[in-house]
Amino acid sequence: MVSTPKERGFFFPAEWHPHEATWITFPYNDHSWQGGKLAQMYPEYFALIKAISLGEKVKINVNNVALKDFILGELLKYQIDPQQIELFIRPTNDAWCRDHGPAFLIKNGSPERLLIDWGYNAWGGKYPPFDDDDRIPQAIAKDLGVACQSPGIIMEGGSVEFNGKGTVLTSRSCLLNPNRNPHLTQAHIENYLQEYYGVDQVLWVSDGIVGDDTDGHIDDTVRFVNEDTVITMVEPNVADDNHAVLAQNLQELREMRLLDGRPLKIIEIPMPDAVVIDEFRAPGSYANFYISNAAVIVPTFHCPQDSIALEILSTLFIDRPVIGLSAREIIWGQGSFHCLTQQEPKAVL
């Protein structure tokens, strides 16, 4: 019988753990950014790449050679150091590397890493085809020469949030949705999380925000900023559709206890103004930030709450700058900076 990653001492580190690189999958067709909006989001996308590249390599899954040539030209245009970019040509479907990309596990005191290849079905089969994206973790494992293990169930990186000290946060609306793993109970899901992410505790909130087609990913609502502190999104406007669900999540967070019995320290951040594009409300949220080596990169939406969110996050991350980058065009694809990225952590030596 094959031992689990946890049994072998592997764990998924917190996002603020030093990165070897960040992986992204380059968007090339308009099924996520319909109505001619793909080209409009590229300036924001390359601004994200540039911000990450200042502190680590950016490794990009690229669908074909023509797209590789386009990217190389854009690197010059946006003054991005090409030495910080690595391009890997392989078939891809969509851009959301947080969900279809690999989960890298490390082991204390060892150079060894392990790559977890969760199954991927585009958030319950919503956006076929997704078979090329589902194969990406195995392809990356082969490229890097890293061992790979497949749990055999559906799991998305945006649905889980880690403190690096044995705790994972997730949402019932996503992981218990029958469109993912209908044969599994909550207890089964918790066992998979513990054994394949190397954690000891699973904490659950109820739901996600309006416009989130992932059925409630945690990375739009609650994020760890250190081992015992979370930020959580709140909606002060009681008439807004997000008010009740975020208030429910907040109450649940207040009742949670960490492994040593401590309550969570909870910092509230107000939601941005509703981001409505072509009569569709997109899932704009400051919680979808990405913690890179060089900075905490926060999506902004051209509203007064942008400065409030950046100020709050700047008081919480004291080891690296907090920067805001516009995500008004990217969010039309129903995701933002965290959804687009997946970190490759350094080994712990």
VODREN-964450 format. One record per residue (C-alpha): x, y, z. Coordinates in steps of 0.05 Angstrom, whole numbers, plus 5000, padded with zeros to 4 digits. Layout:
      u      v      w
      X      Y      Z
...
END
This chain:
      u      v      w
   5000   5000   5000
   5027   5068   4981
   5038   5115   5040
   5005   5183   5040
   5045   5248   5036
   5029   5264   5108
   5055   5196   5131
   5121   5213   5095
   5126   5281   5128
   5104   5325   5070
   5060   5387   5078
   5034   5445   5037
   5067   5508   5064
   5034   5576   5075
   5036   5622   5015
   5086   5669   5049
   5138   5613   5051
   5194   5631   5002
   5180   5612   4930
   5224   5579   4879
   5176   5606   4826
   5105   5622   4809
   5067   5582   4756
   5014   5612   4711
   4977   5586   4649
   4973   5638   4594
   4903   5657   4570
   4896   5653   4495
   4823   5647   4475
   4762   5687   4492
   4717   5636   4526
   4733   5665   4594
   4739   5738   4570
   4682   5741   4520
   4660   5800   4480
   4730   5819   4457
   4755   5830   4528
   4815   5783   4525
   4860   5836   4494
   4835   5887   4544
   4858   5846   4603
   4929   5834   4577
   4958   5899   4606
   4934   5879   4675
   4959   5808   4665
   5029   5830   4645
   5030   5879   4703
   5018   5819   4748
   5074   5779   4714
   5121   5838   4722
   5106   5848   4796
   5118   5774   4810
   5182   5771   4768
   5216   5823   4811
   5225   5771   4865
   5222   5702   4832
   5218   5664   4767
   5151   5662   4731
   5139   5595   4696
   5086   5598   4643
   5046   5541   4611
   5039   5563   4538
   4991   5530   4489
   5034   5534   4425
   5095   5565   4392
   5056   5624   4363
   5033   5643   4432
   5104   5637   4458
   5127   5687   4406
   5071   5734   4425
   5091   5730   4499
   5164   5744   4484
   5144   5806   4446
   5100   5830   4503
   5155   5820   4554
   5195   5873   4517
   5135   5918   4512
   5122   5916   4587
   5196   5918   4606
   5196   5850   4639
   5264   5817   4648
   5261   5755   4602
   5313   5721   4647
   5258   5717   4700
   5210   5681   4653
   5208   5608   4633
   5160   5584   4579
   5135   5512   4574
   5097   5494   4511
   5040   5445   4526
   4966   5441   4509
   4922   5483   4555
   4848   5501   4560
   4842   5560   4607
   4881   5608   4652
   4864   5588   4723
   4928   5556   4746
   4910   5559   4820
   4857   5506   4806
   4886   5462   4752
   4960   5471   4769
   5000   5426   4816
   5003   5430   4892
   5076   5429   4914
   5090   5397   4982
   5155   5403   5021
   5187   5367   5080
   5224   5401   5137
   5299   5391   5135
   5298   5358   5066
   5310   5381   4994
   5256   5333   4972
   5190   5359   4944
   5127   5324   4923
   5076   5345   4872
   5002   5329   4883
   4960   5318   4821
   4888   5329   4842
   4834   5315   4792
   4804   5377   4757
   4736   5383   4724
   4728   5458   4713
   4686   5471   4776
   4637   5415   4768
   4640   5407   4693
   4617   5479   4679
   4668   5495   4624
   4689   5438   4579
   4737   5420   4551
   4784   5417   4610
   4825   5354   4596
   4888   5390   4576
   4888   5431   4640
   4876   5368   4680
   4941   5339   4652
   4984   5399   4671
   5007   5375   4740
   5035   5310   4711
   5070   5349   4655
   5102   5397   4705
   5124   5339   4749
   5159   5308   4689
   5192   5374   4669
   5219   5385   4739
   5236   5313   4755
   5193   5317   4818
   5155   5257   4844
   5080   5261   4834
   5022   5229   4871
   4948   5229   4849
   4895   5224   4904
   4841   5208   4852
   4789   5260   4872
   4771   5330   4848
   4803   5388   4886
   4819   5460   4868
   4873   5504   4896
   4827   5563   4905
   4782   5522   4951
   4834   5514   5006
   4874   5563   5049
   4933   5544   5094
   4967   5574   5154
   5029   5529   5146
   5020   5503   5217
   4971   5446   5207
   4906   5482   5191
   4867   5489   5126
   4805   5532   5115
   4753   5514   5063
   4679   5522   5046
   4621   5474   5048
   4589   5504   4987
   4648   5483   4944
   4680   5420   4972
   4614   5387   4991
   4581   5405   4925
   4557   5341   4890
   4587   5366   4824
   4657   5351   4851
   4660   5285   4890
   4588   5262   4901
   4611   5195   4930
   4648   5228   4987
   4622   5252   5055
   4650   5311   5094
   4691   5262   5135
   4721   5231   5072
   4739   5300   5045
   4772   5320   5110
   4813   5256   5109
   4838   5271   5038
   4856   5342   5058
   4894   5318   5118
   4931   5261   5084
   4948   5295   5018
   4961   5366   5042
   4995   5345   5107
   4949   5382   5154
   4917   5364   5221
   4855   5407   5222
   4800   5427   5173
   4759   5490   5187
   4695   5503   5147
   4657   5567   5128
   4591   5563   5093
   4592   5598   5025
   4624   5645   4975
   4607   5711   4942
   4559   5731   4887
   4586   5719   4817
   4635   5665   4838
   4624   5608   4790
   4669   5562   4831
   4613   5550   4881
   4647   5590   4935
   4722   5587   4935
   4754   5608   5000
   4805   5653   4966
   4750   5704   4952
   4727   5708   5024
   4778   5688   5078
   4854   5687   5076
   4908   5673   5127
   4959   5729   5135
   4999   5692   5189
   4990   5628   5228
   4934   5654   5273
   4905   5714   5236
   4856   5717   5178
   4826   5773   5138
   4754   5763   5120
   4712   5801   5070
   4650   5836   5097
   4594   5875   5063
   4568   5933   5106
   4509   5946   5059
   4453   5902   5086
   4416   5907   5020
   4474   5877   4982
   4469   5803   4964
   4537   5790   4995
   4518   5818   5064
   4485   5757   5094
   4533   5703   5070
   4595   5742   5092
   4563   5757   5159
   4550   5682   5167
   4623   5667   5150
   4646   5719   5201
   4605   5688   5256
   4633   5619   5239
   4704   5645   5241
   4692   5674   5310
   4673   5606   5336
   4734   5570   5307
   4794   5548   5348
   4864   5530   5323
   4899   5465   5342
   4925   5495   5407
   4857   5522   5426
   4870   5594   5407
   4814   5633   5372
   4829   5664   5305
   4849   5736   5302
   4800   5765   5251
   4810   5828   5210
   4751   5853   5170
   4759   5884   5101
   4700   5916   5065
   4681   5890   4996
   4693   5934   4936
   4635   5967   4901
   4597   5917   4859
   4636   5904   4795
   4582   5899   4741
   4603   5886   4669
   4551   5879   4614
   4498   5870   4668
   4537   5813   4701
   4563   5820   4772
   4635   5795   4773
   4666   5766   4838
   4709   5826   4856
   4744   5816   4923
   4807   5841   4956
   4817   5772   4987
   4841   5747   4920
   4911   5775   4932
   4974   5737   4916
   5033   5733   4964
   5096   5733   4921
   5168   5738   4944
   5172   5811   4924
   5104   5836   4946
   5032   5822   4966
   4995   5837   4901
   4924   5860   4914
   4869   5868   4861
   4837   5937   4859
   4772   5958   4826
   4774   6034   4819
   4731   6049   4881
   4742   6082   4949
   4750   6015   4985
   4814   6002   4946
   4855   6047   4991
   4822   6019   5054
   4839   5948   5035
   4911   5966   5017
   4921   6003   5083
   4894   5945   5125
   4936   5894   5088
   4998   5938   5094
   4992   5935   5170
   4989   5859   5168
   5046   5843   5120
   5108   5876   5149
   5160   5834   5114
   5144   5855   5042
   5107   5913   5009
   5033   5911   4993
   5017   5937   4924
   4951   5946   4888
   4943   5930   4814
   4880   5941   4774
   4838   5878   4762
   4778   5912   4730
   4789   5876   4664
   4816   5810   4692
   4755   5801   4737
   4710   5795   4677
   4738   5724   4672
   4708   5711   4742
   4775   5706   4777
   4834   5749   4797
   4908   5747   4817
   4905   5688   4865
   4863   5647   4817
   4914   5658   4762
   4976   5637   4802
   5004   5576   4838
   5067   5580   4878
   5126   5531   4875
   5156   5534   4945
   5229   5526   4961
   5251   5464   4998
   5263   5472   5073
   5337   5458   5086
END
